[in-house]
Amino acid sequence: MSHHLSDEQYKSQKRAVWRATLILGVVTLVEIGLALMHYNDVFGMHSLPKSILSSFMIILSLLKAYFIVGEFMHIRYEMRALTLTILVPLIFLVYGVIMFMWEGSAWLALRKLWG
């Protein structure tokens, strides 16, 4: 089976890829810029609590991941049931990793406490 795109469809898809690349590039540059400004204490960013910066970076990374999955894996164009079938287990996986790390840090604290 052969798939032929019209000239307009090809240009539309090409624009979408460039737009996605531009969005991901800008968000990545913002993340890198914030990390370097915090590391080098530009504009007094060292006084900013690290938890706020880390939370912001995690949110940006999750938004980038959602955009990549939606755009390049074509989840955005699928039926809602298929999208939920893929994304809900991913949410549970991320939640599980966070909980294992939390539990591990609690075990480490108990190990230090009890020797």
Steps between C-alpha positions, in 0.01 A plus 500: 500500500640833398433824686512814293482842658381802318734795489287686756497202744877464470556870572259487794681203655836660438382818678374294794838328540688831490256655747544205738877520467494873574278456808715218640819694427377815676382308807831313515697825474290649783574195717872516429508876553326473837731220611812695400372821661434312824837323486694823434280708737398749232246760621516357850330178392691306765267648759207336318410175678624202306166323542324775303754482219487120498120501492501743209751285311297186560184670377677621185642153438159339540346752261772423246443127541124545455559709188743246353265209565203693366665636188766254390331180619169629359309443824335840458330377183376169641167417659454611861478142633835406344660817633379424853614139466853622436522803729332370819751215553779751438365717782494198732855411396627849582308493830656160581852625433443803724361280779792254476744791528308639797499161672869453424589831660297403808688169525831685461405741780405207727823322414701809599295538817538141618849445363 
